[in-house]
Amino acid sequence: MLKKLFKSFRSPLRRGKHVHSTPQVLGRSQHPIERNEISRYATSVVERLQKAGYQAYLVGGCVRDLLLDIDPKDFDVATSATPEQVRAEFRNARVIGRRFKLVHVHFGREIIEVATFRANHPEGDEEENSNLASRNESGRILRDNVYGTLEDDAQRRDFTINALYYDPSTERILDYANGVHDIRNHLIRLIGDPTQRYQEDPVRMLRAVRFAAKLDFDIEKHSAAPIYKLAPMLAEIPAARLFEEVLKLFLSGYAIYTYDLLLDYGLFGQLFPASAEALKANPDYTDQLIRNALENTDLRLQQGKTVTPAFLFAALLWPALPARVLKLQERGMPPIPAMQEAAHELISEQCQRIAVPKRFTMPIREIWDMQERLPRRSGKRADLLLENPRFRAGYDFLLLRESAGEQTGGLGDWWTRYQDVSDSERRAMIRDLSGKDDGPGAPRKRRRSSGKRKRGPGEGSGGPAGE
C-alpha cells in the first residue's frame, strides 16, 4: 500500500521550514485511499457542507492512518462553516466545548466531529477577544476559537502528519506541511517552532510520544529537543485532561514502547511523581513490575480482551506504596489499617496530578487491600477471600508482584492450587497451615477470656474489598 503511495509521486517532495500557502496536491492516482474505506457518514457530512457552500474536508488522523493502511478509529471533518452554521445544517448535531468549540454530528453510535478552520492567535500588542482566544503567562492556550482559512488551519495543526486534508468528492489530498514526506520517512514533526507549540499546549509532548509509539516513528530531532526541559509544564494541565491522555498513552496497544519514551523524555515523572521516586529508590523491581503490567496490558488488547484502568493504575502506583505502609507500621499501626491509610494518601496525591475517577480509585484500593489479606488463609478466611468479588484482580496482582521478583513465600502457587482442588483437598491445605505463620503480615493468635471476637478494621463483608 505504501509502495503504491510513494512510487506514484510525479515529483520529489522537499520539506520547507514553514507551512506552504500552496499545498502539495495528490490526485486520485497518487495515493492509495479508496472511498469505500471511509465512513459513509463522514462522507455525507463533508458533501452536505460542500453543497451548502462551505469548504469541508476529512482531516488529520483518519487521513494519516488511511495512508498507512491502518483502520481509522474515527473520522474528523474540518470546514469553513462556524459551529453554529454546522449545527443549522444537521438536526442531529450538538455544539460542545468552550476552550475549543466543536460540533458532534450523531449517526446512531457513530459520531463525526466537525471543527471550524482555526487561525493563529493575535501576537504582540494586538488585542485578543477573551471570548475567542486567550493564553496564560507561559503561553498556554486557554481558549482557541479564532476562526480562519484552510491555510490558517493547516498552520495551526500540531504535527505535519496531521495536516493532511482529503476531499472525498474529488478524491484529492491537500498537503500543506509536507506531512506525506514525514510519513514516508517515519517522522513525528511539529509544525512551527517546537518550543512555542509545546508552550501553547504541553499535552503535545504526550501526543508526540503517543504517535511515535503507535506508528513506530521517530520524533524529529528539533521537535524532540525541547521536551525534557518543558516537561514540567504538564503540571499546568487540568488533572482531568491528563487522565484521558494517560489512557490513550497506555491503552492503545503500545504501552511498553510508550513507557520507554516517557522515561527518555522526562515525562513519566511528571505524570507519576511517586512512582518515579520509587524507580530511583528500587529501580530493578519497580521497572520490572511496571513493564510486566504494561506487557500484559498490550497482550490483552491484542487478544481483544478488556483492560481495566484500575488494574493498570494499581500497578503503576504500587511500587511507591510498600515504603509508606512500612512507615505507618513502624509507628505502631496494624498492617491492614496501615495499607488502607497509605493507599488513601498515595491515591490522593496522584489525583492532584491525574484525576483518576472514583469508579477506578475504589477498585485500586481494593486490589491493594487484597495483597494484605491473601496471606491470611487460616480457618474460613481462604474461602471468604475466594468468594470476594475482588479476589481475581487481587490474585492476578499477587502474581504480577511475584513476576517482578517479589518474594511471597510461594503464596501465588498456593492460591493457584487452592482454586483448582476439591473441597477436601482445600481443608487439608488449610490444616497444613496450622501452627505455621500464615504469611507476611499475618496477625498473631490471641487468647480471649470470653465472648466472640470482634472484627478488626476492614475485615469481613463491610471492608473495602467486600463493599
C-alpha positions as semicolon CSV with decimal commas, in nm:
position;residue;x (nm);y (nm);z (nm)
1;M;0,000;0,000;0,000
2;L;0,271;0,249;0,097
3;K;0,478;0,141;-0,202
4;K;0,195;0,247;-0,430
5;L;0,170;0,579;-0,248
6;F;0,534;0,679;-0,264
7;K;0,621;0,544;-0,609
8;S;0,329;0,732;-0,757
9;F;0,465;1,079;-0,680
10;R;0,536;1,263;-1,002
11;S;0,792;1,489;-0,843
12;P;1,008;1,454;-0,531
13;L;0,886;1,625;-0,214
14;R;1,114;1,862;-0,029
15;R;1,048;1,983;0,319
16;G;1,026;2,355;0,375
17;K;1,062;2,527;0,708
18;H;0,708;2,661;0,712
19;V;0,364;2,556;0,604
20;H;0,315;2,626;0,235
21;S;0,035;2,864;0,137
22;T;0,000;2,650;-0,176
23;P;-0,044;2,285;-0,081
24;Q;0,106;1,980;-0,245
25;V;-0,194;1,823;-0,419
26;L;-0,212;1,445;-0,457
27;G;-0,463;1,336;-0,717
28;R;-0,657;1,011;-0,715
29;S;-0,378;0,819;-0,890
30;Q;-0,115;0,943;-0,644
31;H;-0,247;0,794;-0,320
32;P;-0,397;0,463;-0,207
33;I;-0,711;0,590;-0,029
34;E;-1,036;0,437;-0,152
35;R;-1,374;0,597;-0,087
36;N;-1,516;0,270;0,040
37;E;-1,261;0,277;0,324
38;I;-1,423;0,592;0,461
39;S;-1,725;0,610;0,688
40;R;-2,029;0,685;0,475
41;Y;-2,148;0,922;0,747
42;A;-1,823;1,120;0,732
43;T;-1,851;1,143;0,354
44;S;-2,213;1,253;0,390
45;V;-2,119;1,532;0,633
46;V;-1,845;1,664;0,403
47;E;-2,062;1,655;0,090
48;R;-2,359;1,818;0,264
49;L;-2,143;2,105;0,391
50;Q;-1,993;2,148;0,045
51;K;-2,339;2,151;-0,110
52;A;-2,435;2,426;0,135
53;G;-2,148;2,638;0,002
54;Y;-1,880;2,570;0,265
55;Q;-1,534;2,422;0,230
56;A;-1,512;2,083;0,401
57;Y;-1,253;1,804;0,420
58;L;-1,169;1,493;0,613
59;V;-0,865;1,587;0,816
60;G;-0,592;1,466;1,048
61;G;-0,552;1,120;1,189
62;C;-0,804;0,946;0,965
63;V;-0,620;1,062;0,651
64;R;-0,281;0,973;0,804
65;D;-0,399;0,626;0,906
66;L;-0,556;0,552;0,567
67;L;-0,223;0,638;0,402
68;L;-0,053;0,395;0,640
69;D;-0,312;0,121;0,573
70;I;-0,442;0,148;0,932
71;D;-0,815;0,140;1,005
72;P;-0,905;0,485;1,143
73;K;-1,065;0,486;1,488
74;D;-1,279;0,784;1,392
75;F;-1,326;1,040;1,117
76;D;-1,291;1,415;1,173
77;V;-1,405;1,695;0,944
78;A;-1,264;2,048;0,907
79;T;-1,480;2,316;0,750
80;S;-1,513;2,687;0,683
81;A;-1,858;2,678;0,847
82;T;-1,881;2,807;1,204
83;P;-2,013;2,570;1,473
84;E;-2,348;2,747;1,463
85;Q;-2,366;2,711;1,083
86;V;-2,281;2,342;1,107
87;R;-2,547;2,299;1,372
88;A;-2,800;2,462;1,141
89;E;-2,724;2,208;0,867
90;F;-2,770;1,897;1,083
91;R;-3,062;1,830;1,316
92;N;-2,858;1,551;1,475
93;A;-2,571;1,786;1,570
94;R;-2,463;1,926;1,904
95;V;-2,214;2,207;1,976
96;I;-1,969;2,110;2,251
97;G;-1,668;2,261;2,426
98;R;-1,566;2,607;2,540
99;R;-1,188;2,604;2,512
100;F;-1,215;2,457;2,163
101;K;-1,570;2,471;2,028
102;L;-1,667;2,171;1,813
103;V;-1,976;2,010;1,666
104;H;-2,063;1,643;1,711
105;V;-2,291;1,506;1,441
106;H;-2,455;1,187;1,568
107;F;-2,540;0,889;1,350
108;G;-2,654;0,626;1,598
109;R;-2,340;0,520;1,786
110;E;-2,106;0,687;1,539
111;I;-2,006;1,048;1,595
112;I;-1,849;1,266;1,327
113;E;-1,654;1,551;1,486
114;V;-1,662;1,876;1,289
115;A;-1,423;2,164;1,362
116;T;-1,416;2,509;1,209
117;F;-1,088;2,619;1,045
118;R;-0,872;2,782;1,314
119;A;-0,630;3,073;1,274
120;N;-0,325;3,187;1,470
121;H;-0,387;3,394;1,782
122;P;-0,310;3,767;1,772
123;E;0,053;3,845;1,853
124;G;0,226;4,132;2,031
125;D;0,012;4,430;2,114
126;E;-0,288;4,311;1,916
127;E;-0,595;4,282;2,137
128;E;-0,745;3,941;2,197
129;N;-1,113;3,888;2,248
130;S;-1,109;3,672;2,561
131;N;-1,430;3,504;2,444
132;L;-1,248;3,378;2,134
133;A;-0,884;3,338;2,235
134;S;-0,669;3,365;2,543
135;R;-0,333;3,247;2,676
136;N;-0,178;3,229;3,020
137;E;0,157;3,385;3,112
138;S;0,356;3,084;2,994
139;G;0,190;3,091;2,652
140;R;-0,054;2,802;2,704
141;I;-0,370;2,847;2,501
142;L;-0,672;2,867;2,730
143;R;-0,930;2,936;2,461
144;D;-0,896;2,870;2,089
145;N;-1,193;2,990;1,887
146;V;-1,025;3,225;1,641
147;Y;-1,152;3,115;1,302
148;G;-0,960;3,144;0,977
149;T;-0,893;3,000;0,634
150;L;-0,795;2,649;0,528
151;E;-0,433;2,766;0,504
152;D;-0,452;2,911;0,857
153;D;-0,598;2,586;0,984
154;A;-0,313;2,381;0,839
155;Q;-0,061;2,602;1,016
156;R;-0,248;2,562;1,346
157;R;-0,231;2,180;1,330
158;D;0,017;2,022;1,570
159;F;0,212;1,772;1,356
160;T;0,283;1,763;0,985
161;I;0,135;1,414;0,954
162;N;-0,194;1,551;1,090
163;A;-0,212;1,845;0,847
164;L;-0,349;1,637;0,560
165;Y;-0,690;1,719;0,409
166;Y;-0,888;1,474;0,197
167;D;-1,180;1,571;-0,024
168;P;-1,398;1,262;-0,089
169;S;-1,574;1,442;-0,376
170;T;-1,259;1,492;-0,584
171;E;-1,056;1,220;-0,403
172;R;-0,764;1,461;-0,369
173;I;-0,530;1,512;-0,072
174;L;-0,407;1,861;0,017
175;D;-0,072;1,853;0,200
176;Y;0,024;2,191;0,344
177;A;0,311;2,083;0,569
178;N;0,489;1,807;0,379
179;G;0,317;1,553;0,600
180;V;0,338;1,283;0,333
181;H;0,716;1,337;0,326
182;D;0,731;1,275;0,701
183;I;0,507;0,970;0,676
184;R;0,746;0,828;0,418
185;N;1,042;0,897;0,650
186;H;0,862;0,778;0,966
187;L;0,898;1,113;1,144
188;I;0,687;1,297;1,402
189;R;0,749;1,667;1,332
190;L;0,580;1,971;1,486
191;I;0,456;2,248;1,261
192;G;0,622;2,577;1,354
193;D;0,861;2,648;1,640
194;P;0,860;2,341;1,871
195;T;0,912;2,536;2,194
196;Q;0,626;2,774;2,119
197;R;0,396;2,492;2,011
198;Y;0,462;2,296;2,332
199;Q;0,409;2,610;2,538
200;E;0,073;2,663;2,367
201;D;-0,034;2,314;2,470
202;P;0,208;2,098;2,675
203;V;-0,007;1,791;2,603
204;R;0,152;1,796;2,258
205;M;0,459;1,642;2,422
206;L;0,246;1,344;2,523
207;R;0,087;1,332;2,178
208;A;0,431;1,323;2,016
209;V;0,520;1,023;2,231
210;R;0,187;0,852;2,163
211;F;0,215;0,887;1,787
212;A;0,578;0,777;1,790
213;A;0,482;0,461;1,981
214;K;0,167;0,389;1,783
215;L;0,318;0,439;1,438
216;D;0,673;0,324;1,525
217;F;0,803;0,663;1,409
218;D;1,090;0,873;1,544
219;I;1,034;1,218;1,691
220;E;1,228;1,454;1,464
221;K;1,531;1,596;1,648
222;H;1,418;1,961;1,656
223;S;1,073;1,855;1,778
224;A;1,229;1,628;2,043
225;A;1,491;1,874;2,172
226;P;1,272;2,095;2,400
227;I;1,064;1,815;2,556
228;Y;1,286;1,730;2,853
229;K;1,319;2,096;2,953
230;L;0,949;2,174;2,906
231;A;0,815;1,853;3,065
232;P;0,732;2,032;3,397
233;M;0,472;2,237;3,207
234;L;0,244;1,935;3,225
235;A;0,174;2,043;3,584
236;E;-0,033;2,329;3,433
237;I;-0,268;2,090;3,253
238;P;-0,603;2,014;3,422
239;A;-0,582;1,678;3,601
240;A;-0,899;1,552;3,432
241;R;-0,750;1,608;3,086
242;L;-0,431;1,427;3,184
243;F;-0,634;1,123;3,289
244;E;-0,777;1,096;2,938
245;E;-0,433;1,141;2,784
246;V;-0,278;0,872;3,006
247;L;-0,548;0,625;2,899
248;K;-0,463;0,698;2,536
249;L;-0,092;0,650;2,611
250;F;-0,122;0,313;2,783
251;L;-0,438;0,160;2,633
252;S;-0,352;0,185;2,265
253;G;-0,161;-0,143;2,245
254;Y;0,189;0,006;2,261
255;A;0,229;0,063;2,633
256;I;0,584;-0,075;2,669
257;Y;0,730;0,148;2,397
258;T;0,528;0,441;2,532
259;Y;0,672;0,386;2,881
260;D;1,028;0,386;2,742
261;L;0,969;0,712;2,558
262;L;0,810;0,876;2,862
263;L;1,119;0,784;3,065
264;D;1,359;0,903;2,793
265;Y;1,195;1,245;2,770
266;G;1,143;1,302;3,143
267;L;0,764;1,284;3,112
268;F;0,692;0,980;3,328
269;G;0,791;1,159;3,649
270;Q;0,559;1,447;3,563
271;L;0,266;1,206;3,536
272;F;0,355;0,971;3,823
273;P;0,584;1,155;4,068
274;A;0,571;0,892;4,345
275;S;0,637;0,608;4,102
276;A;0,932;0,797;3,957
277;E;1,076;0,825;4,307
278;A;1,027;0,451;4,354
279;L;1,217;0,395;4,030
280;K;1,513;0,577;4,183
281;A;1,490;0,401;4,518
282;N;1,430;0,047;4,388
283;P;1,492;0,058;4,012
284;D;1,506;-0,312;3,924
285;Y;1,187;-0,421;4,098
286;T;0,987;-0,108;4,010
287;D;1,083;-0,113;3,644
288;Q;1,020;-0,486;3,610
289;L;0,678;-0,473;3,774
290;I;0,565;-0,180;3,557
291;R;0,699;-0,346;3,242
292;N;0,527;-0,676;3,322
293;A;0,198;-0,495;3,382
294;L;0,225;-0,300;3,058
295;E;0,328;-0,609;2,861
296;N;0,020;-0,788;2,995
297;T;-0,194;-0,486;2,900
298;D;-0,062;-0,490;2,542
299;L;-0,118;-0,865;2,516
300;R;-0,477;-0,845;2,638
301;L;-0,554;-0,568;2,389
302;Q;-0,400;-0,772;2,106
303;Q;-0,621;-1,064;2,208
304;G;-0,930;-0,844;2,210
305;K;-0,974;-0,875;2,587
306;T;-1,089;-0,598;2,817
307;V;-0,844;-0,397;3,025
308;T;-0,948;-0,207;3,335
309;P;-0,772;0,122;3,408
310;A;-0,798;0,033;3,779
311;F;-0,557;-0,260;3,747
312;L;-0,322;-0,053;3,529
313;F;-0,308;0,237;3,777
314;A;-0,274;-0,008;4,066
315;A;0,039;-0,147;3,900
316;L;0,185;0,191;3,805
317;L;0,149;0,322;4,161
318;W;0,216;0,007;4,365
319;P;0,598;0,042;4,385
320;A;0,551;0,365;4,581
321;L;0,316;0,205;4,834
322;P;0,514;-0,052;5,046
323;A;0,756;0,207;5,189
324;R;0,462;0,419;5,305
325;V;0,292;0,117;5,461
326;L;0,613;0,025;5,642
327;K;0,648;0,374;5,790
328;L;0,297;0,358;5,932
329;Q;0,358;0,011;6,074
330;E;0,676;0,134;6,238
331;R;0,459;0,389;6,417
332;G;0,252;0,104;6,558
333;M;-0,034;0,089;6,308
334;P;-0,157;-0,270;6,229
335;P;-0,088;-0,399;5,872
336;I;-0,435;-0,367;5,717
337;P;-0,512;-0,017;5,852
338;A;-0,158;0,086;5,752
339;M;-0,225;-0,038;5,397
340;Q;-0,555;0,149;5,383
341;E;-0,410;0,473;5,516
342;A;-0,106;0,463;5,285
343;A;-0,327;0,381;4,987
344;H;-0,556;0,675;5,062
345;E;-0,259;0,910;5,090
346;L;-0,089;0,790;4,771
347;I;-0,405;0,798;4,559
348;S;-0,498;1,144;4,689
349;E;-0,156;1,276;4,590
350;Q;-0,177;1,111;4,247
351;C;-0,521;1,255;4,180
352;Q;-0,375;1,603;4,220
353;R;-0,174;1,529;3,905
354;I;-0,405;1,288;3,722
355;A;-0,774;1,294;3,817
356;V;-0,847;0,922;3,840
357;P;-1,225;0,888;3,883
358;K;-1,364;0,730;4,197
359;R;-1,501;0,436;3,996
360;F;-1,135;0,339;3,948
361;T;-0,975;0,455;4,273
362;M;-1,203;0,231;4,479
363;P;-1,102;-0,088;4,290
364;I;-0,737;0,020;4,311
365;R;-0,760;0,035;4,689
366;E;-0,942;-0,299;4,700
367;I;-0,676;-0,468;4,483
368;W;-0,405;-0,336;4,716
369;D;-0,605;-0,430;5,024
370;M;-0,624;-0,788;4,895
371;Q;-0,244;-0,806;4,899
372;E;-0,257;-0,776;5,280
373;R;-0,544;-1,024;5,307
374;L;-0,425;-1,300;5,074
375;P;-0,159;-1,428;5,319
376;R;-0,432;-1,473;5,585
377;R;-0,573;-1,813;5,493
378;S;-0,646;-1,993;5,821
379;G;-0,993;-2,105;5,925
380;K;-1,263;-1,985;5,689
381;R;-1,065;-1,689;5,562
382;A;-0,944;-1,859;5,244
383;D;-1,298;-1,947;5,133
384;L;-1,426;-1,600;5,219
385;L;-1,146;-1,443;5,015
386;L;-1,221;-1,677;4,724
387;E;-1,580;-1,553;4,721
388;N;-1,474;-1,189;4,731
389;P;-1,560;-1,011;4,403
390;R;-1,210;-0,856;4,402
391;F;-1,033;-1,189;4,459
392;R;-0,943;-1,245;4,093
393;A;-0,794;-0,899;4,049
394;G;-0,609;-0,931;4,379
395;Y;-0,478;-1,277;4,286
396;D;-0,362;-1,157;3,943
397;F;-0,189;-0,864;4,110
398;L;-0,014;-1,103;4,351
399;L;0,121;-1,298;4,052
400;L;0,233;-0,970;3,896
401;R;0,432;-0,884;4,210
402;E;0,593;-1,228;4,208
403;S;0,680;-1,199;3,838
404;A;0,881;-0,886;3,924
405;G;1,087;-1,081;4,176
406;E;0,897;-1,011;4,497
407;Q;0,929;-1,293;4,749
408;T;0,595;-1,403;4,894
409;G;0,684;-1,749;5,026
410;G;0,507;-1,931;4,743
411;L;0,177;-1,755;4,810
412;G;0,089;-1,731;4,442
413;D;0,139;-2,106;4,388
414;W;-0,069;-2,181;4,700
415;W;-0,364;-1,977;4,576
416;T;-0,332;-2,117;4,223
417;R;-0,361;-2,471;4,363
418;Y;-0,634;-2,381;4,611
419;Q;-0,862;-2,264;4,329
420;D;-0,828;-2,593;4,139
421;V;-0,850;-2,865;4,406
422;S;-1,153;-3,030;4,569
423;D;-1,310;-2,920;4,898
424;S;-1,141;-3,200;5,092
425;E;-0,803;-3,106;4,949
426;R;-0,866;-2,743;5,039
427;R;-0,935;-2,846;5,400
428;A;-0,605;-3,036;5,402
429;M;-0,422;-2,730;5,268
430;I;-0,571;-2,520;5,546
431;R;-0,476;-2,778;5,809
432;D;-0,120;-2,773;5,678
433;L;-0,110;-2,404;5,768
434;S;-0,192;-2,478;6,136
435;G;0,092;-2,390;6,366
436;K;0,272;-2,208;6,086
437;D;0,297;-1,841;6,017
438;D;0,001;-1,756;5,800
439;G;0,221;-1,546;5,578
440;P;0,375;-1,198;5,575
441;G;0,186;-0,961;5,799
442;A;-0,040;-1,232;5,948
443;P;-0,195;-1,146;6,285
444;R;-0,075;-1,320;6,598
445;K;-0,315;-1,551;6,777
446;R;-0,451;-1,400;7,096
447;R;-0,612;-1,562;7,399
448;R;-0,962;-1,446;7,479
449;S;-1,127;-1,498;7,815
450;S;-1,480;-1,496;7,677
451;G;-1,713;-1,357;7,416
452;K;-1,697;-1,355;7,041
453;R;-1,407;-1,198;6,861
454;K;-1,488;-0,859;6,721
455;R;-1,397;-0,791;6,362
456;G;-1,099;-0,569;6,311
457;P;-1,088;-0,267;6,082
458;G;-1,166;-0,363;5,723
459;E;-1,241;-0,730;5,797
460;G;-1,547;-0,915;5,675
461;S;-1,805;-0,803;5,421
462;G;-1,802;-0,444;5,540
463;G;-1,438;-0,378;5,442
464;P;-1,321;-0,213;5,122
465;A;-1,268;-0,541;4,937
466;G;-1,620;-0,657;5,011
467;E;-1,819;-0,342;4,951
